[in-house]
Amino acid sequence: RGGRTRQAMEHGTSSAAALWGHEHLPLLARARSKDSVEYILQALWRTRRTGLDAADRAIVRDILQLPSDSELDPLLVCLRILTRRCVHDNIAREEIPKLFPQEVLPELQRLLTLLLQKFQPEWREDTLKDQASAANSETTKGHLSKNQDASEQPATTQGNTNGGHGEAARST
């Protein structure tokens, strides 16, 4: 499964154009360097569960020379959607450029494509670790729940044949 079908990609691109129009992603052109755009993407990934804190938001606003969060937020939504699609939707590296609406300048498309291709393997690995951690957490919760259910049973049903004395009797 190297990627999505062409029809799905075209649908994704048209829905992306409807969301992004030609207003939001071009704000990245205000960044003075590739490193600045890279910082923004990395900050968004680092804060994918919590959202950007006030300090990170101020840094990103400064990088992009934006006066308010109301101008920043739509761009952040676009970038989060882009990163999630690259990581979670099994988008092949060579398909990443097709995610952008035509309104996005070619230079900006190339820069974002290069950065997304650069980070995609690392971010996928992070996602797999997150999923494994969540699965382990669920397994642990399941075991704790089973142990709790067992500990709520009378000691005699746990195979205690010592007449209610000893460790089994004390642990209930």
Contacts in CASP RR format, 6 or more apart in sequence:
PFRMAT RR
TARGET T0000
AUTHOR 0000-0000-0000
METHOD contacts of the structure
MODEL  1
RGGRTRQAMEHGTSSAAALWGHEHLPLLARARSKDSVEYILQALWRTRRT
GLDAADRAIVRDILQLPSDSELDPLLVCLRILTRRCVHDNIAREEIPKLF
PQEVLPELQRLLTLLLQKFQPEWREDTLKDQASAANSETTKGHLSKNQDA
SEQPATTQGNTNGGHGEAARST
1 90 0 8 1.000
2 90 0 8 1.000
2 92 0 8 1.000
3 90 0 8 1.000
3 91 0 8 1.000
3 92 0 8 1.000
3 95 0 8 1.000
4 89 0 8 1.000
4 90 0 8 1.000
4 91 0 8 1.000
4 95 0 8 1.000
9 95 0 8 1.000
9 98 0 8 1.000
9 99 0 8 1.000
12 99 0 8 1.000
13 98 0 8 1.000
13 99 0 8 1.000
13 100 0 8 1.000
13 101 0 8 1.000
16 81 0 8 1.000
16 99 0 8 1.000
16 100 0 8 1.000
16 101 0 8 1.000
17 101 0 8 1.000
17 102 0 8 1.000
17 103 0 8 1.000
19 77 0 8 1.000
19 78 0 8 1.000
19 81 0 8 1.000
20 78 0 8 1.000
20 101 0 8 1.000
20 103 0 8 1.000
20 104 0 8 1.000
21 101 0 8 1.000
21 103 0 8 1.000
22 101 0 8 1.000
22 103 0 8 1.000
22 104 0 8 1.000
23 74 0 8 1.000
24 74 0 8 1.000
24 75 0 8 1.000
24 77 0 8 1.000
24 78 0 8 1.000
25 75 0 8 1.000
25 78 0 8 1.000
25 79 0 8 1.000
25 100 0 8 1.000
25 101 0 8 1.000
25 104 0 8 1.000
25 108 0 8 1.000
25 112 0 8 1.000
26 103 0 8 1.000
26 104 0 8 1.000
26 105 0 8 1.000
26 108 0 8 1.000
27 64 0 8 1.000
27 66 0 8 1.000
27 71 0 8 1.000
27 75 0 8 1.000
28 37 0 8 1.000
28 40 0 8 1.000
28 64 0 8 1.000
28 75 0 8 1.000
28 108 0 8 1.000
28 111 0 8 1.000
28 112 0 8 1.000
29 105 0 8 1.000
29 107 0 8 1.000
29 108 0 8 1.000
30 63 0 8 1.000
30 64 0 8 1.000
30 65 0 8 1.000
30 66 0 8 1.000
31 37 0 8 1.000
31 40 0 8 1.000
31 63 0 8 1.000
31 64 0 8 1.000
32 63 0 8 1.000
34 111 0 8 1.000
34 115 0 8 1.000
36 63 0 8 1.000
37 111 0 8 1.000
37 112 0 8 1.000
37 115 0 8 1.000
38 115 0 8 1.000
39 59 0 8 1.000
39 63 0 8 1.000
40 60 0 8 1.000
40 63 0 8 1.000
40 64 0 8 1.000
40 79 0 8 1.000
41 79 0 8 1.000
41 83 0 8 1.000
41 115 0 8 1.000
41 116 0 8 1.000
41 119 0 8 1.000
42 119 0 8 1.000
43 52 0 8 1.000
43 56 0 8 1.000
43 59 0 8 1.000
43 60 0 8 1.000
44 52 0 8 1.000
44 76 0 8 1.000
44 79 0 8 1.000
44 80 0 8 1.000
44 83 0 8 1.000
45 83 0 8 1.000
45 119 0 8 1.000
45 123 0 8 1.000
45 126 0 8 1.000
47 53 0 8 1.000
47 56 0 8 1.000
48 80 0 8 1.000
48 83 0 8 1.000
52 60 0 8 1.000
52 76 0 8 1.000
57 69 0 8 1.000
57 72 0 8 1.000
60 72 0 8 1.000
60 76 0 8 1.000
61 67 0 8 1.000
61 68 0 8 1.000
61 69 0 8 1.000
61 72 0 8 1.000
64 72 0 8 1.000
64 75 0 8 1.000
66 72 0 8 1.000
82 99 0 8 1.000
82 112 0 8 1.000
82 116 0 8 1.000
83 116 0 8 1.000
83 119 0 8 1.000
83 123 0 8 1.000
85 91 0 8 1.000
85 99 0 8 1.000
86 96 0 8 1.000
86 99 0 8 1.000
86 116 0 8 1.000
86 120 0 8 1.000
86 123 0 8 1.000
87 120 0 8 1.000
87 123 0 8 1.000
87 124 0 8 1.000
87 127 0 8 1.000
88 127 0 8 1.000
91 99 0 8 1.000
93 117 0 8 1.000
93 120 0 8 1.000
96 113 0 8 1.000
96 116 0 8 1.000
96 117 0 8 1.000
96 120 0 8 1.000
97 109 0 8 1.000
97 110 0 8 1.000
97 113 0 8 1.000
100 109 0 8 1.000
100 112 0 8 1.000
100 113 0 8 1.000
104 112 0 8 1.000
150 158 0 8 1.000
151 171 0 8 1.000
151 172 0 8 1.000
153 172 0 8 1.000
154 172 0 8 1.000
155 164 0 8 1.000
155 168 0 8 1.000
155 169 0 8 1.000
155 171 0 8 1.000
155 172 0 8 1.000
156 163 0 8 1.000
156 164 0 8 1.000
158 168 0 8 1.000
159 168 0 8 1.000
160 168 0 8 1.000
160 169 0 8 1.000
162 168 0 8 1.000
162 169 0 8 1.000
163 169 0 8 1.000
END
